[in-house]
Amino acid sequence: MPARPKNCPYCGKPPSEQFAPFCSAGCKDRDLLKWLGDGYRIPGRPVEPGDVDTDED
């Protein structure tokens, strides 16, 4: 028996073949905007101010 496709990660509707895994261009665009706006981040270790490289010379 084939696996059932997962629903759209944004609205929960069934995915569209054209926009998979999303249901529409709107949900696909919202995901892209979240990526571009740093909405998806993985926290790292805290950085000390002296450890940050800057271009100010």
mmCIF entry with sequence, helices, sheets and N, C-alpha, C, O atoms, coordinates in Angstrom:
data_MODEL
# 
_entry.id   MODEL 
# 
_entity.id                         1 
_entity.type                       polymer 
_entity.pdbx_number_of_molecules   1 
# 
_entity_poly.entity_id                      1 
_entity_poly.type                           'polypeptide(L)' 
_entity_poly.nstd_linkage                   no 
_entity_poly.nstd_monomer                   no 
_entity_poly.pdbx_seq_one_letter_code       MPARPKNCPYCGKPPSEQFAPFCSAGCKDRDLLKWLGDGYRIPGRPVEPGDVDTDED 
_entity_poly.pdbx_seq_one_letter_code_can   MPARPKNCPYCGKPPSEQFAPFCSAGCKDRDLLKWLGDGYRIPGRPVEPGDVDTDED 
_entity_poly.pdbx_strand_id                 A 
# 
loop_
_entity_poly_seq.entity_id 
_entity_poly_seq.num 
_entity_poly_seq.mon_id 
_entity_poly_seq.hetero 
1 1  MET n 
1 2  PRO n 
1 3  ALA n 
1 4  ARG n 
1 5  PRO n 
1 6  LYS n 
1 7  ASN n 
1 8  CYS n 
1 9  PRO n 
1 10 TYR n 
1 11 CYS n 
1 12 GLY n 
1 13 LYS n 
1 14 PRO n 
1 15 PRO n 
1 16 SER n 
1 17 GLU n 
1 18 GLN n 
1 19 PHE n 
1 20 ALA n 
1 21 PRO n 
1 22 PHE n 
1 23 CYS n 
1 24 SER n 
1 25 ALA n 
1 26 GLY n 
1 27 CYS n 
1 28 LYS n 
1 29 ASP n 
1 30 ARG n 
1 31 ASP n 
1 32 LEU n 
1 33 LEU n 
1 34 LYS n 
1 35 TRP n 
1 36 LEU n 
1 37 GLY n 
1 38 ASP n 
1 39 GLY n 
1 40 TYR n 
1 41 ARG n 
1 42 ILE n 
1 43 PRO n 
1 44 GLY n 
1 45 ARG n 
1 46 PRO n 
1 47 VAL n 
1 48 GLU n 
1 49 PRO n 
1 50 GLY n 
1 51 ASP n 
1 52 VAL n 
1 53 ASP n 
1 54 THR n 
1 55 ASP n 
1 56 GLU n 
1 57 ASP n 
# 
_struct_asym.id          A 
_struct_asym.entity_id   1 
# 
loop_
_struct_conf.conf_type_id 
_struct_conf.id 
_struct_conf.pdbx_PDB_helix_id 
_struct_conf.beg_label_comp_id 
_struct_conf.beg_label_asym_id 
_struct_conf.beg_label_seq_id 
_struct_conf.pdbx_beg_PDB_ins_code 
_struct_conf.end_label_comp_id 
_struct_conf.end_label_asym_id 
_struct_conf.end_label_seq_id 
_struct_conf.pdbx_end_PDB_ins_code 
_struct_conf.beg_auth_comp_id 
_struct_conf.beg_auth_asym_id 
_struct_conf.beg_auth_seq_id 
_struct_conf.end_auth_comp_id 
_struct_conf.end_auth_asym_id 
_struct_conf.end_auth_seq_id 
_struct_conf.pdbx_PDB_helix_class 
_struct_conf.details 
_struct_conf.pdbx_PDB_helix_length 
HELX_P HELX_P1 AA1 ALA A 25 ? LEU A 36 ? ALA A 25 LEU A 36 1 ? 12 
HELX_P HELX_P2 AA2 PRO A 49 ? ASP A 51 ? PRO A 49 ASP A 51 5 ? 3  
# 
_struct_conf_type.id          HELX_P 
_struct_conf_type.criteria    ? 
_struct_conf_type.reference   ? 
# 
loop_
_atom_site.group_PDB 
_atom_site.id 
_atom_site.type_symbol 
_atom_site.label_atom_id 
_atom_site.label_alt_id 
_atom_site.label_comp_id 
_atom_site.label_asym_id 
_atom_site.label_entity_id 
_atom_site.label_seq_id 
_atom_site.pdbx_PDB_ins_code 
_atom_site.Cartn_x 
_atom_site.Cartn_y 
_atom_site.Cartn_z 
_atom_site.occupancy 
_atom_site.B_iso_or_equiv 
_atom_site.pdbx_formal_charge 
_atom_site.auth_seq_id 
_atom_site.auth_comp_id 
_atom_site.auth_asym_id 
_atom_site.auth_atom_id 
_atom_site.pdbx_PDB_model_num 
ATOM 1   N N  . MET A 1 1  ? 0.842  -1.169 0.000  1.00 0.00 ? 1  MET A N  1 
ATOM 2   C CA . MET A 1 1  ? 0.000  0.000  0.000  1.00 0.00 ? 1  MET A CA 1 
ATOM 3   C C  . MET A 1 1  ? 0.896  1.244  0.000  1.00 0.00 ? 1  MET A C  1 
ATOM 4   O O  . MET A 1 1  ? 1.774  1.351  0.857  1.00 0.00 ? 1  MET A O  1 
ATOM 5   N N  . PRO A 1 2  ? 0.705  2.191  -0.936 1.00 0.00 ? 2  PRO A N  1 
ATOM 6   C CA . PRO A 1 2  ? 1.572  3.373  -0.995 1.00 0.00 ? 2  PRO A CA 1 
ATOM 7   C C  . PRO A 1 2  ? 1.377  4.287  0.205  1.00 0.00 ? 2  PRO A C  1 
ATOM 8   O O  . PRO A 1 2  ? 0.288  4.379  0.771  1.00 0.00 ? 2  PRO A O  1 
ATOM 9   N N  . ALA A 1 3  ? 2.462  4.964  0.578  1.00 0.00 ? 3  ALA A N  1 
ATOM 10  C CA . ALA A 1 3  ? 2.403  5.876  1.712  1.00 0.00 ? 3  ALA A CA 1 
ATOM 11  C C  . ALA A 1 3  ? 1.543  7.087  1.360  1.00 0.00 ? 3  ALA A C  1 
ATOM 12  O O  . ALA A 1 3  ? 1.603  7.603  0.244  1.00 0.00 ? 3  ALA A O  1 
ATOM 13  N N  . ARG A 1 4  ? 0.758  7.523  2.310  1.00 0.00 ? 4  ARG A N  1 
ATOM 14  C CA . ARG A 1 4  ? -0.097 8.698  2.106  1.00 0.00 ? 4  ARG A CA 1 
ATOM 15  C C  . ARG A 1 4  ? 0.758  9.958  2.233  1.00 0.00 ? 4  ARG A C  1 
ATOM 16  O O  . ARG A 1 4  ? 1.542  10.081 3.174  1.00 0.00 ? 4  ARG A O  1 
ATOM 17  N N  . PRO A 1 5  ? 0.613  10.897 1.289  1.00 0.00 ? 5  PRO A N  1 
ATOM 18  C CA . PRO A 1 5  ? 1.423  12.113 1.383  1.00 0.00 ? 5  PRO A CA 1 
ATOM 19  C C  . PRO A 1 5  ? 1.051  12.942 2.609  1.00 0.00 ? 5  PRO A C  1 
ATOM 20  O O  . PRO A 1 5  ? -0.107 12.967 3.024  1.00 0.00 ? 5  PRO A O  1 
ATOM 21  N N  . LYS A 1 6  ? 2.035  13.613 3.178  1.00 0.00 ? 6  LYS A N  1 
ATOM 22  C CA . LYS A 1 6  ? 1.789  14.464 4.339  1.00 0.00 ? 6  LYS A CA 1 
ATOM 23  C C  . LYS A 1 6  ? 1.060  15.719 3.887  1.00 0.00 ? 6  LYS A C  1 
ATOM 24  O O  . LYS A 1 6  ? 1.148  16.119 2.726  1.00 0.00 ? 6  LYS A O  1 
ATOM 25  N N  . ASN A 1 7  ? 0.352  16.325 4.803  1.00 0.00 ? 7  ASN A N  1 
ATOM 26  C CA . ASN A 1 7  ? -0.365 17.557 4.503  1.00 0.00 ? 7  ASN A CA 1 
ATOM 27  C C  . ASN A 1 7  ? 0.582  18.749 4.457  1.00 0.00 ? 7  ASN A C  1 
ATOM 28  O O  . ASN A 1 7  ? 1.731  18.667 4.891  1.00 0.00 ? 7  ASN A O  1 
ATOM 29  N N  . CYS A 1 8  ? 0.084  19.844 3.928  1.00 0.00 ? 8  CYS A N  1 
ATOM 30  C CA . CYS A 1 8  ? 0.843  21.091 3.815  1.00 0.00 ? 8  CYS A CA 1 
ATOM 31  C C  . CYS A 1 8  ? 1.344  21.496 5.198  1.00 0.00 ? 8  CYS A C  1 
ATOM 32  O O  . CYS A 1 8  ? 0.559  21.520 6.146  1.00 0.00 ? 8  CYS A O  1 
ATOM 33  N N  . PRO A 1 9  ? 2.629  21.814 5.337  1.00 0.00 ? 9  PRO A N  1 
ATOM 34  C CA . PRO A 1 9  ? 3.170  22.191 6.639  1.00 0.00 ? 9  PRO A CA 1 
ATOM 35  C C  . PRO A 1 9  ? 2.618  23.516 7.176  1.00 0.00 ? 9  PRO A C  1 
ATOM 36  O O  . PRO A 1 9  ? 2.758  23.794 8.367  1.00 0.00 ? 9  PRO A O  1 
ATOM 37  N N  . TYR A 1 10 ? 1.995  24.335 6.327  1.00 0.00 ? 10 TYR A N  1 
ATOM 38  C CA . TYR A 1 10 ? 1.463  25.620 6.792  1.00 0.00 ? 10 TYR A CA 1 
ATOM 39  C C  . TYR A 1 10 ? 0.001  25.556 7.169  1.00 0.00 ? 10 TYR A C  1 
ATOM 40  O O  . TYR A 1 10 ? -0.379 26.029 8.240  1.00 0.00 ? 10 TYR A O  1 
ATOM 41  N N  . CYS A 1 11 ? -0.828 24.984 6.316  1.00 0.00 ? 11 CYS A N  1 
ATOM 42  C CA . CYS A 1 11 ? -2.266 25.066 6.582  1.00 0.00 ? 11 CYS A CA 1 
ATOM 43  C C  . CYS A 1 11 ? -2.916 23.711 6.827  1.00 0.00 ? 11 CYS A C  1 
ATOM 44  O O  . CYS A 1 11 ? -4.066 23.651 7.262  1.00 0.00 ? 11 CYS A O  1 
ATOM 45  N N  . GLY A 1 12 ? -2.200 22.623 6.556  1.00 0.00 ? 12 GLY A N  1 
ATOM 46  C CA . GLY A 1 12 ? -2.739 21.303 6.828  1.00 0.00 ? 12 GLY A CA 1 
ATOM 47  C C  . GLY A 1 12 ? -3.596 20.721 5.714  1.00 0.00 ? 12 GLY A C  1 
ATOM 48  O O  . GLY A 1 12 ? -4.107 19.610 5.853  1.00 0.00 ? 12 GLY A O  1 
ATOM 49  N N  . LYS A 1 13 ? -3.765 21.447 4.614  1.00 0.00 ? 13 LYS A N  1 
ATOM 50  C CA . LYS A 1 13 ? -4.537 20.929 3.476  1.00 0.00 ? 13 LYS A CA 1 
ATOM 51  C C  . LYS A 1 13 ? -3.707 19.885 2.739  1.00 0.00 ? 13 LYS A C  1 
ATOM 52  O O  . LYS A 1 13 ? -2.486 19.843 2.892  1.00 0.00 ? 13 LYS A O  1 
ATOM 53  N N  . PRO A 1 14 ? -4.356 19.044 1.943  1.00 0.00 ? 14 PRO A N  1 
ATOM 54  C CA . PRO A 1 14 ? -3.603 18.065 1.147  1.00 0.00 ? 14 PRO A CA 1 
ATOM 55  C C  . PRO A 1 14 ? -2.658 18.778 0.179  1.00 0.00 ? 14 PRO A C  1 
ATOM 56  O O  . PRO A 1 14 ? -2.999 19.837 -0.348 1.00 0.00 ? 14 PRO A O  1 
ATOM 57  N N  . PRO A 1 15 ? -1.478 18.208 -0.059 1.00 0.00 ? 15 PRO A N  1 
ATOM 58  C CA . PRO A 1 15 ? -0.508 18.869 -0.939 1.00 0.00 ? 15 PRO A CA 1 
ATOM 59  C C  . PRO A 1 15 ? -0.942 18.847 -2.397 1.00 0.00 ? 15 PRO A C  1 
ATOM 60  O O  . PRO A 1 15 ? -1.648 17.940 -2.838 1.00 0.00 ? 15 PRO A O  1 
ATOM 61  N N  . SER A 1 16 ? -0.512 19.846 -3.125 1.00 0.00 ? 16 SER A N  1 
ATOM 62  C CA . SER A 1 16 ? -0.745 19.918 -4.560 1.00 0.00 ? 16 SER A CA 1 
ATOM 63  C C  . SER A 1 16 ? 0.468  19.308 -5.248 1.00 0.00 ? 16 SER A C  1 
ATOM 64  O O  . SER A 1 16 ? 1.597  19.505 -4.800 1.00 0.00 ? 16 SER A O  1 
ATOM 65  N N  . GLU A 1 17 ? 0.249  18.579 -6.314 1.00 0.00 ? 17 GLU A N  1 
ATOM 66  C CA . GLU A 1 17 ? 1.367  17.966 -7.028 1.00 0.00 ? 17 GLU A CA 1 
ATOM 67  C C  . GLU A 1 17 ? 2.314  19.036 -7.566 1.00 0.00 ? 17 GLU A C  1 
ATOM 68  O O  . GLU A 1 17 ? 3.529  18.843 -7.590 1.00 0.00 ? 17 GLU A O  1 
ATOM 69  N N  . GLN A 1 18 ? 1.757  20.153 -7.994 1.00 0.00 ? 18 GLN A N  1 
ATOM 70  C CA . GLN A 1 18 ? 2.553  21.243 -8.561 1.00 0.00 ? 18 GLN A CA 1 
ATOM 71  C C  . GLN A 1 18 ? 3.399  21.956 -7.516 1.00 0.00 ? 18 GLN A C  1 
ATOM 72  O O  . GLN A 1 18 ? 4.492  22.424 -7.835 1.00 0.00 ? 18 GLN A O  1 
ATOM 73  N N  . PHE A 1 19 ? 2.920  22.055 -6.260 1.00 0.00 ? 19 PHE A N  1 
ATOM 74  C CA . PHE A 1 19 ? 3.608  22.820 -5.226 1.00 0.00 ? 19 PHE A CA 1 
ATOM 75  C C  . PHE A 1 19 ? 4.080  21.960 -4.054 1.00 0.00 ? 19 PHE A C  1 
ATOM 76  O O  . PHE A 1 19 ? 4.399  22.496 -2.993 1.00 0.00 ? 19 PHE A O  1 
ATOM 77  N N  . ALA A 1 20 ? 4.130  20.651 -4.224 1.00 0.00 ? 20 ALA A N  1 
ATOM 78  C CA . ALA A 1 20 ? 4.478  19.735 -3.145 1.00 0.00 ? 20 ALA A CA 1 
ATOM 79  C C  . ALA A 1 20 ? 5.754  20.165 -2.449 1.00 0.00 ? 20 ALA A C  1 
ATOM 80  O O  . ALA A 1 20 ? 6.692  20.594 -3.120 1.00 0.00 ? 20 ALA A O  1 
ATOM 81  N N  . PRO A 1 21 ? 5.826  20.069 -1.160 1.00 0.00 ? 21 PRO A N  1 
ATOM 82  C CA . PRO A 1 21 ? 4.877  19.495 -0.210 1.00 0.00 ? 21 PRO A CA 1 
ATOM 83  C C  . PRO A 1 21 ? 3.787  20.471 0.229  1.00 0.00 ? 21 PRO A C  1 
ATOM 84  O O  . PRO A 1 21 ? 3.032  20.172 1.154  1.00 0.00 ? 21 PRO A O  1 
ATOM 85  N N  . PHE A 1 22 ? 3.696  21.616 -0.411 1.00 0.00 ? 22 PHE A N  1 
ATOM 86  C CA . PHE A 1 22 ? 2.700  22.621 -0.040 1.00 0.00 ? 22 PHE A CA 1 
ATOM 87  C C  . PHE A 1 22 ? 1.434  22.434 -0.864 1.00 0.00 ? 22 PHE A C  1 
ATOM 88  O O  . PHE A 1 22 ? 1.424  21.708 -1.858 1.00 0.00 ? 22 PHE A O  1 
ATOM 89  N N  . CYS A 1 23 ? 0.363  23.105 -0.434 1.00 0.00 ? 23 CYS A N  1 
ATOM 90  C CA . CYS A 1 23 ? -0.912 22.977 -1.137 1.00 0.00 ? 23 CYS A CA 1 
ATOM 91  C C  . CYS A 1 23 ? -1.092 24.040 -2.216 1.00 0.00 ? 23 CYS A C  1 
ATOM 92  O O  . CYS A 1 23 ? -1.908 23.874 -3.123 1.00 0.00 ? 23 CYS A O  1 
ATOM 93  N N  . SER A 1 24 ? -0.334 25.131 -2.120 1.00 0.00 ? 24 SER A N  1 
ATOM 94  C CA . SER A 1 24 ? -0.515 26.236 -3.061 1.00 0.00 ? 24 SER A CA 1 
ATOM 95  C C  . SER A 1 24 ? 0.751  27.068 -3.161 1.00 0.00 ? 24 SER A C  1 
ATOM 96  O O  . SER A 1 24 ? 1.696  26.891 -2.392 1.00 0.00 ? 24 SER A O  1 
ATOM 97  N N  . ALA A 1 25 ? 0.749  27.981 -4.128 1.00 0.00 ? 25 ALA A N  1 
ATOM 98  C CA . ALA A 1 25 ? 1.882  28.896 -4.284 1.00 0.00 ? 25 ALA A CA 1 
ATOM 99  C C  . ALA A 1 25 ? 1.995  29.809 -3.070 1.00 0.00 ? 25 ALA A C  1 
ATOM 100 O O  . ALA A 1 25 ? 3.099  30.187 -2.679 1.00 0.00 ? 25 ALA A O  1 
ATOM 101 N N  . GLY A 1 26 ? 0.864  30.167 -2.471 1.00 0.00 ? 26 GLY A N  1 
ATOM 102 C CA . GLY A 1 26 ? 0.883  31.042 -1.298 1.00 0.00 ? 26 GLY A CA 1 
ATOM 103 C C  . GLY A 1 26 ? 1.631  30.424 -0.132 1.00 0.00 ? 26 GLY A C  1 
ATOM 104 O O  . GLY A 1 26 ? 2.462  31.087 0.488  1.00 0.00 ? 26 GLY A O  1 
ATOM 105 N N  . CYS A 1 27 ? 1.353  29.174 0.177  1.00 0.00 ? 27 CYS A N  1 
ATOM 106 C CA . CYS A 1 27 ? 2.049  28.500 1.286  1.00 0.00 ? 27 CYS A CA 1 
ATOM 107 C C  . CYS A 1 27 ? 3.526  28.297 0.947  1.00 0.00 ? 27 CYS A C  1 
ATOM 108 O O  . CYS A 1 27 ? 4.386  28.417 1.819  1.00 0.00 ? 27 CYS A O  1 
ATOM 109 N N  . LYS A 1 28 ? 3.815  27.994 -0.302 1.00 0.00 ? 28 LYS A N  1 
ATOM 110 C CA . LYS A 1 28 ? 5.204  27.822 -0.733 1.00 0.00 ? 28 LYS A CA 1 
ATOM 111 C C  . LYS A 1 28 ? 5.968  29.140 -0.581 1.00 0.00 ? 28 LYS A C  1 
ATOM 112 O O  . LYS A 1 28 ? 7.106  29.145 -0.113 1.00 0.00 ? 28 LYS A O  1 
ATOM 113 N N  . ASP A 1 29 ? 5.351  30.247 -0.972 1.00 0.00 ? 29 ASP A N  1 
ATOM 114 C CA . ASP A 1 29 ? 5.991  31.561 -0.853 1.00 0.00 ? 29 ASP A CA 1 
ATOM 115 C C  . ASP A 1 29 ? 6.187  31.960 0.604  1.00 0.00 ? 29 ASP A C  1 
ATOM 116 O O  . ASP A 1 29 ? 7.206  32.559 0.950  1.00 0.00 ? 29 ASP A O  1 
ATOM 117 N N  . ARG A 1 30 ? 5.220  31.635 1.464  1.00 0.00 ? 30 ARG A N  1 
ATOM 118 C CA . ARG A 1 30 ? 5.383  31.950 2.895  1.00 0.00 ? 30 ARG A CA 1 
ATOM 119 C C  . ARG A 1 30 ? 6.579  31.226 3.481  1.00 0.00 ? 30 ARG A C  1 
ATOM 120 O O  . ARG A 1 30 ? 7.308  31.781 4.303  1.00 0.00 ? 30 ARG A O  1 
ATOM 121 N N  . ASP A 1 31 ? 6.782  29.975 3.057  1.00 0.00 ? 31 ASP A N  1 
ATOM 122 C CA . ASP A 1 31 ? 7.931  29.213 3.540  1.00 0.00 ? 31 ASP A CA 1 
ATOM 123 C C  . ASP A 1 31 ? 9.230  29.855 3.064  1.00 0.00 ? 31 ASP A C  1 
ATOM 124 O O  . ASP A 1 31 ? 10.182 29.974 3.835  1.00 0.00 ? 31 ASP A O  1 
ATOM 125 N N  . LEU A 1 32 ? 9.276  30.272 1.792  1.00 0.00 ? 32 LEU A N  1 
ATOM 126 C CA . LEU A 1 32 ? 10.469 30.918 1.264  1.00 0.00 ? 32 LEU A CA 1 
ATOM 127 C C  . LEU A 1 32 ? 10.762 32.215 2.013  1.00 0.00 ? 32 LEU A C  1 
ATOM 128 O O  . LEU A 1 32 ? 11.915 32.493 2.342  1.00 0.00 ? 32 LEU A O  1 
ATOM 129 N N  . LEU A 1 33 ? 9.735  33.003 2.282  1.00 0.00 ? 33 LEU A N  1 
ATOM 130 C CA . LEU A 1 33 ? 9.933  34.253 3.025  1.00 0.00 ? 33 LEU A CA 1 
ATOM 131 C C  . LEU A 1 33 ? 10.448 33.999 4.435  1.00 0.00 ? 33 LEU A C  1 
ATOM 132 O O  . LEU A 1 33 ? 11.234 34.784 4.965  1.00 0.00 ? 33 LEU A O  1 
ATOM 133 N N  . LYS A 1 34 ? 10.003 32.897 5.044  1.00 0.00 ? 34 LYS A N  1 
ATOM 134 C CA . LYS A 1 34 ? 10.496 32.569 6.380  1.00 0.00 ? 34 LYS A CA 1 
ATOM 135 C C  . LYS A 1 34 ? 11.993 32.226 6.323  1.00 0.00 ? 34 LYS A C  1 
ATOM 136 O O  . LYS A 1 34 ? 12.753 32.622 7.207  1.00 0.00 ? 34 LYS A O  1 
ATOM 137 N N  . TRP A 1 35 ? 12.413 31.496 5.291  1.00 0.00 ? 35 TRP A N  1 
ATOM 138 C CA . TRP A 1 35 ? 13.834 31.188 5.119  1.00 0.00 ? 35 TRP A CA 1 
ATOM 139 C C  . TRP A 1 35 ? 14.635 32.459 4.900  1.00 0.00 ? 35 TRP A C  1 
ATOM 140 O O  . TRP A 1 35 ? 15.681 32.651 5.520  1.00 0.00 ? 35 TRP A O  1 
ATOM 141 N N  . LEU A 1 36 ? 14.148 33.331 4.021  1.00 0.00 ? 36 LEU A N  1 
ATOM 142 C CA . LEU A 1 36 ? 14.882 34.556 3.695  1.00 0.00 ? 36 LEU A CA 1 
ATOM 143 C C  . LEU A 1 36 ? 14.935 35.526 4.862  1.00 0.00 ? 36 LEU A C  1 
ATOM 144 O O  . LEU A 1 36 ? 15.879 36.309 4.968  1.00 0.00 ? 36 LEU A O  1 
ATOM 145 N N  . GLY A 1 37 ? 13.947 35.489 5.736  1.00 0.00 ? 37 GLY A N  1 
ATOM 146 C CA . GLY A 1 37 ? 13.907 36.378 6.884  1.00 0.00 ? 37 GLY A CA 1 
ATOM 147 C C  . GLY A 1 37 ? 14.508 35.782 8.138  1.00 0.00 ? 37 GLY A C  1 
ATOM 148 O O  . GLY A 1 37 ? 14.240 36.260 9.240  1.00 0.00 ? 37 GLY A O  1 
ATOM 149 N N  . ASP A 1 38 ? 15.321 34.739 7.989  1.00 0.00 ? 38 ASP A N  1 
ATOM 150 C CA . ASP A 1 38 ? 15.959 34.060 9.129  1.00 0.00 ? 38 ASP A CA 1 
ATOM 151 C C  . ASP A 1 38 ? 14.947 33.495 10.117 1.00 0.00 ? 38 ASP A C  1 
ATOM 152 O O  . ASP A 1 38 ? 15.211 33.446 11.318 1.00 0.00 ? 38 ASP A O  1 
ATOM 153 N N  . GLY A 1 39 ? 13.792 33.070 9.616  1.00 0.00 ? 39 GLY A N  1 
ATOM 154 C CA . GLY A 1 39 ? 12.783 32.473 10.477 1.00 0.00 ? 39 GLY A CA 1 
ATOM 155 C C  . GLY A 1 39 ? 13.147 31.075 10.942 1.00 0.00 ? 39 GLY A C  1 
ATOM 156 O O  . GLY A 1 39 ? 12.674 30.619 11.983 1.00 0.00 ? 39 GLY A O  1 
ATOM 157 N N  . TYR A 1 40 ? 13.982 30.400 10.178 1.00 0.00 ? 40 TYR A N  1 
ATOM 158 C CA . TYR A 1 40 ? 14.463 29.080 10.554 1.00 0.00 ? 40 TYR A CA 1 
ATOM 159 C C  . TYR A 1 40 ? 15.897 29.239 11.029 1.00 0.00 ? 40 TYR A C  1 
ATOM 160 O O  . TYR A 1 40 ? 16.787 29.553 10.238 1.00 0.00 ? 40 TYR A O  1 
ATOM 161 N N  . ARG A 1 41 ? 16.120 29.027 12.302 1.00 0.00 ? 41 ARG A N  1 
ATOM 162 C CA . ARG A 1 41 ? 17.476 29.151 12.858 1.00 0.00 ? 41 ARG A CA 1 
ATOM 163 C C  . ARG A 1 41 ? 17.745 28.007 13.814 1.00 0.00 ? 41 ARG A C  1 
ATOM 164 O O  . ARG A 1 41 ? 16.837 27.474 14.452 1.00 0.00 ? 41 ARG A O  1 
ATOM 165 N N  . ILE A 1 42 ? 18.999 27.648 13.894 1.00 0.00 ? 42 ILE A N  1 
ATOM 166 C CA . ILE A 1 42 ? 19.438 26.652 14.862 1.00 0.00 ? 42 ILE A CA 1 
ATOM 167 C C  . ILE A 1 42 ? 20.314 27.387 15.858 1.00 0.00 ? 42 ILE A C  1 
ATOM 168 O O  . ILE A 1 42 ? 21.329 27.969 15.475 1.00 0.00 ? 42 ILE A O  1 
ATOM 169 N N  . PRO A 1 43 ? 19.936 27.369 17.140 1.00 0.00 ? 43 PRO A N  1 
ATOM 170 C CA . PRO A 1 43 ? 20.731 28.098 18.120 1.00 0.00 ? 43 PRO A CA 1 
ATOM 171 C C  . PRO A 1 43 ? 22.130 27.488 18.269 1.00 0.00 ? 43 PRO A C  1 
ATOM 172 O O  . PRO A 1 43 ? 22.303 26.270 18.236 1.00 0.00 ? 43 PRO A O  1 
ATOM 173 N N  . GLY A 1 44 ? 23.084 28.341 18.429 1.00 0.00 ? 44 GLY A N  1 
ATOM 174 C CA . GLY A 1 44 ? 24.465 27.913 18.640 1.00 0.00 ? 44 GLY A CA 1 
ATOM 175 C C  . GLY A 1 44 ? 24.923 28.315 20.026 1.00 0.00 ? 44 GLY A C  1 
ATOM 176 O O  . GLY A 1 44 ? 24.131 28.780 20.845 1.00 0.00 ? 44 GLY A O  1 
ATOM 177 N N  . ARG A 1 45 ? 26.184 28.135 20.278 1.00 0.00 ? 45 ARG A N  1 
ATOM 178 C CA . ARG A 1 45 ? 26.728 28.499 21.584 1.00 0.00 ? 45 ARG A CA 1 
ATOM 179 C C  . ARG A 1 45 ? 26.793 30.015 21.685 1.00 0.00 ? 45 ARG A C  1 
ATOM 180 O O  . ARG A 1 45 ? 26.921 30.692 20.665 1.00 0.00 ? 45 ARG A O  1 
ATOM 181 N N  . PRO A 1 46 ? 26.711 30.553 22.873 1.00 0.00 ? 46 PRO A N  1 
ATOM 182 C CA . PRO A 1 46 ? 26.838 32.005 23.049 1.00 0.00 ? 46 PRO A CA 1 
ATOM 183 C C  . PRO A 1 46 ? 28.218 32.487 22.608 1.00 0.00 ? 46 PRO A C  1 
ATOM 184 O O  . PRO A 1 46 ? 29.210 31.780 22.784 1.00 0.00 ? 46 PRO A O  1 
ATOM 185 N N  . VAL A 1 47 ? 28.281 33.672 22.044 1.00 0.00 ? 47 VAL A N  1 
ATOM 186 C CA . VAL A 1 47 ? 29.534 34.242 21.557 1.00 0.00 ? 47 VAL A CA 1 
ATOM 187 C C  . VAL A 1 47 ? 29.924 35.414 22.448 1.00 0.00 ? 47 VAL A C  1 
ATOM 188 O O  . VAL A 1 47 ? 29.105 36.277 22.762 1.00 0.00 ? 47 VAL A O  1 
ATOM 189 N N  . GLU A 1 48 ? 31.180 35.426 22.843 1.00 0.00 ? 48 GLU A N  1 
ATOM 190 C CA . GLU A 1 48 ? 31.715 36.537 23.627 1.00 0.00 ? 48 GLU A CA 1 
ATOM 191 C C  . GLU A 1 48 ? 31.985 37.708 22.682 1.00 0.00 ? 48 GLU A C  1 
ATOM 192 O O  . GLU A 1 48 ? 32.404 37.476 21.548 1.00 0.00 ? 48 GLU A O  1 
ATOM 193 N N  . PRO A 1 49 ? 31.765 38.942 23.097 1.00 0.00 ? 49 PRO A N  1 
ATOM 194 C CA . PRO A 1 49 ? 31.996 40.094 22.215 1.00 0.00 ? 49 PRO A CA 1 
ATOM 195 C C  . PRO A 1 49 ? 33.405 40.147 21.622 1.00 0.00 ? 49 PRO A C  1 
ATOM 196 O O  . PRO A 1 49 ? 33.566 40.602 20.489 1.00 0.00 ? 49 PRO A O  1 
ATOM 197 N N  . GLY A 1 50 ? 34.407 39.706 22.337 1.00 0.00 ? 50 GLY A N  1 
ATOM 198 C CA . GLY A 1 50 ? 35.780 39.717 21.830 1.00 0.00 ? 50 GLY A CA 1 
ATOM 199 C C  . GLY A 1 50 ? 36.050 38.651 20.784 1.00 0.00 ? 50 GLY A C  1 
ATOM 200 O O  . GLY A 1 50 ? 37.053 38.724 20.075 1.00 0.00 ? 50 GLY A O  1 
ATOM 201 N N  . ASP A 1 51 ? 35.167 37.657 20.676 1.00 0.00 ? 51 ASP A N  1 
ATOM 202 C CA . ASP A 1 51 ? 35.358 36.567 19.710 1.00 0.00 ? 51 ASP A CA 1 
ATOM 203 C C  . ASP A 1 51 ? 34.806 36.882 18.334 1.00 0.00 ? 51 ASP A C  1 
ATOM 204 O O  . ASP A 1 51 ? 35.033 36.112 17.400 1.00 0.00 ? 51 ASP A O  1 
ATOM 205 N N  . VAL A 1 52 ? 34.089 37.984 18.174 1.00 0.00 ? 52 VAL A N  1 
ATOM 206 C CA . VAL A 1 52 ? 33.458 38.310 16.907 1.00 0.00 ? 52 VAL A CA 1 
ATOM 207 C C  . VAL A 1 52 ? 34.436 39.041 16.004 1.00 0.00 ? 52 VAL A C  1 
ATOM 208 O O  . VAL A 1 52 ? 35.023 40.049 16.397 1.00 0.00 ? 52 VAL A O  1 
ATOM 209 N N  . ASP A 1 53 ? 34.608 38.525 14.782 1.00 0.00 ? 53 ASP A N  1 
ATOM 210 C CA . ASP A 1 53 ? 35.469 39.180 13.797 1.00 0.00 ? 53 ASP A CA 1 
ATOM 211 C C  . ASP A 1 53 ? 34.705 40.337 13.175 1.00 0.00 ? 53 ASP A C  1 
ATOM 212 O O  . ASP A 1 53 ? 33.539 40.191 12.809 1.00 0.00 ? 53 ASP A O  1 
ATOM 213 N N  . THR A 1 54 ? 35.345 41.462 13.057 1.00 0.00 ? 54 THR A N  1 
ATOM 214 C CA . THR A 1 54 ? 34.729 42.606 12.402 1.00 0.00 ? 54 THR A CA 1 
ATOM 215 C C  . THR A 1 54 ? 35.679 43.138 11.339 1.00 0.00 ? 54 THR A C  1 
ATOM 216 O O  . THR A 1 54 ? 36.882 42.880 11.386 1.00 0.00 ? 54 THR A O  1 
ATOM 217 N N  . ASP A 1 55 ? 35.139 43.875 10.387 1.00 0.00 ? 55 ASP A N  1 
ATOM 218 C CA . ASP A 1 55 ? 35.950 44.466 9.333  1.00 0.00 ? 55 ASP A CA 1 
ATOM 219 C C  . ASP A 1 55 ? 36.436 45.853 9.714  1.00 0.00 ? 55 ASP A C  1 
ATOM 220 O O  . ASP A 1 55 ? 37.062 46.535 8.903  1.00 0.00 ? 55 ASP A O  1 
ATOM 221 N N  . GLU A 1 56 ? 36.158 46.271 10.921 1.00 0.00 ? 56 GLU A N  1 
ATOM 222 C CA . GLU A 1 56 ? 36.569 47.601 11.363 1.00 0.00 ? 56 GLU A CA 1 
ATOM 223 C C  . GLU A 1 56 ? 38.038 47.562 11.764 1.00 0.00 ? 56 GLU A C  1 
ATOM 224 O O  . GLU A 1 56 ? 38.395 46.928 12.757 1.00 0.00 ? 56 GLU A O  1 
ATOM 225 N N  . ASP A 1 57 ? 38.873 48.223 11.011 1.00 0.00 ? 57 ASP A N  1 
ATOM 226 C CA . ASP A 1 57 ? 40.315 48.268 11.323 1.00 0.00 ? 57 ASP A CA 1 
ATOM 227 C C  . ASP A 1 57 ? 40.767 49.672 11.566 1.00 0.00 ? 57 ASP A C  1 
ATOM 228 O O  . ASP A 1 57 ? 41.945 49.902 11.841 1.00 0.00 ? 57 ASP A O  1 
# 
